[in-house]
Amino acid sequence: MTATERTADGITATYEETDAERVLVFEVNGQTAAIAQNREGYAMLKVRPTADGDELERYYGFDMALDHAAELLGVDPAQLPIPESAEDMGM
């Protein structure tokens, strides 16, 4: 699958699927935050500072993972653009 991207309020979100994971990365002003889930889409979400960085926390809900990612970026969670292909992340 190719990466999909969405930008709003100066924040770029890139979603892609690797062999092992679904990964959603947010970037604003050179800072990143990532949310990852296993490729099958049923495991807890992992929040990381980068797509391949160390896991900071795990969440069952997508909203909670988005809150943490927004906190890392210093933005309001409502500002985070979500590519359509990533809207079903979480349990």
PATORMAR-557404 format. One record per residue (C-alpha): residue number from 1; residue in three letters; chain; z, y negated, x. Coordinates in steps of 0.1 Angstrom, whole numbers, plus 5000, padded with zeros to 4 digits. Layout:
REM residues N
(NUM, 'Ala', 'A', (Z, Y, X))
...
***
This chain:
REM residues 91
(1, 'Met', 'A', (5000, 5000, 5000))
(2, 'Thr', 'A', (4992, 4965, 5013))
(3, 'Ala', 'A', (5019, 4938, 5013))
(4, 'Thr', 'A', (5021, 4915, 4984))
(5, 'Glu', 'A', (5033, 4879, 4988))
(6, 'Arg', 'A', (5047, 4852, 4966))
(7, 'Thr', 'A', (5057, 4817, 4975))
(8, 'Ala', 'A', (5078, 4791, 4955))
(9, 'Asp', 'A', (5101, 4762, 4965))
(10, 'Gly', 'A', (5092, 4767, 5002))
(11, 'Ile', 'A', (5104, 4803, 5002))
(12, 'Thr', 'A', (5079, 4831, 5009))
(13, 'Ala', 'A', (5086, 4866, 4997))
(14, 'Thr', 'A', (5067, 4896, 5011))
(15, 'Tyr', 'A', (5069, 4930, 4996))
(16, 'Glu', 'A', (5056, 4962, 5013))
(17, 'Glu', 'A', (5061, 4999, 5013))
(18, 'Thr', 'A', (5065, 5018, 5045))
(19, 'Asp', 'A', (5065, 5056, 5049))
(20, 'Ala', 'A', (5103, 5056, 5042))
(21, 'Glu', 'A', (5112, 5023, 5024))
(22, 'Arg', 'A', (5103, 4996, 4999))
(23, 'Val', 'A', (5111, 4963, 5017))
(24, 'Leu', 'A', (5113, 4928, 5003))
(25, 'Val', 'A', (5116, 4900, 5029))
(26, 'Phe', 'A', (5123, 4864, 5021))
(27, 'Glu', 'A', (5116, 4836, 5046))
(28, 'Val', 'A', (5125, 4800, 5045))
(29, 'Asn', 'A', (5125, 4775, 5074))
(30, 'Gly', 'A', (5123, 4803, 5100))
(31, 'Gln', 'A', (5153, 4822, 5085))
(32, 'Thr', 'A', (5149, 4857, 5069))
(33, 'Ala', 'A', (5168, 4880, 5046))
(34, 'Ala', 'A', (5156, 4914, 5036))
(35, 'Ile', 'A', (5163, 4939, 5008))
(36, 'Ala', 'A', (5153, 4975, 5013))
(37, 'Gln', 'A', (5154, 5007, 4992))
(38, 'Asn', 'A', (5141, 5042, 4998))
(39, 'Arg', 'A', (5105, 5047, 4989))
(40, 'Glu', 'A', (5113, 5067, 4958))
(41, 'Gly', 'A', (5132, 5037, 4944))
(42, 'Tyr', 'A', (5164, 5054, 4933))
(43, 'Ala', 'A', (5189, 5046, 4962))
(44, 'Met', 'A', (5212, 5017, 4967))
(45, 'Leu', 'A', (5196, 4985, 4980))
(46, 'Lys', 'A', (5204, 4975, 5016))
(47, 'Val', 'A', (5206, 4938, 5025))
(48, 'Arg', 'A', (5196, 4930, 5061))
(49, 'Pro', 'A', (5191, 4898, 5081))
(50, 'Thr', 'A', (5155, 4910, 5089))
(51, 'Ala', 'A', (5132, 4938, 5077))
(52, 'Asp', 'A', (5144, 4962, 5105))
(53, 'Gly', 'A', (5178, 4946, 5112))
(54, 'Asp', 'A', (5212, 4962, 5108))
(55, 'Glu', 'A', (5224, 4968, 5072))
(56, 'Leu', 'A', (5249, 4941, 5061))
(57, 'Glu', 'A', (5258, 4955, 5027))
(58, 'Arg', 'A', (5246, 4979, 4999))
(59, 'Tyr', 'A', (5243, 4972, 4962))
(60, 'Tyr', 'A', (5234, 4991, 4931))
(61, 'Gly', 'A', (5220, 4961, 4913))
(62, 'Phe', 'A', (5190, 4940, 4924))
(63, 'Asp', 'A', (5207, 4908, 4912))
(64, 'Met', 'A', (5236, 4913, 4935))
(65, 'Ala', 'A', (5213, 4920, 4964))
(66, 'Leu', 'A', (5193, 4889, 4956))
(67, 'Asp', 'A', (5226, 4869, 4955))
(68, 'His', 'A', (5235, 4881, 4990))
(69, 'Ala', 'A', (5199, 4874, 5004))
(70, 'Ala', 'A', (5200, 4839, 4989))
(71, 'Glu', 'A', (5234, 4833, 5005))
(72, 'Leu', 'A', (5221, 4843, 5039))
(73, 'Leu', 'A', (5192, 4818, 5034))
(74, 'Gly', 'A', (5214, 4790, 5020))
(75, 'Val', 'A', (5194, 4788, 4987))
(76, 'Asp', 'A', (5200, 4794, 4951))
(77, 'Pro', 'A', (5192, 4829, 4940))
(78, 'Ala', 'A', (5171, 4815, 4911))
(79, 'Gln', 'A', (5148, 4800, 4938))
(80, 'Leu', 'A', (5138, 4834, 4953))
(81, 'Pro', 'A', (5103, 4843, 4943))
(82, 'Ile', 'A', (5099, 4880, 4934))
(83, 'Pro', 'A', (5064, 4896, 4938))
(84, 'Glu', 'A', (5056, 4916, 4907))
(85, 'Ser', 'A', (5055, 4949, 4927))
(86, 'Ala', 'A', (5092, 4944, 4937))
(87, 'Glu', 'A', (5106, 4935, 4902))
(88, 'Asp', 'A', (5118, 4971, 4896))
(89, 'Met', 'A', (5139, 4974, 4927))
(90, 'Gly', 'A', (5175, 4985, 4921))
(91, 'Met', 'A', (5191, 5013, 4901))
***
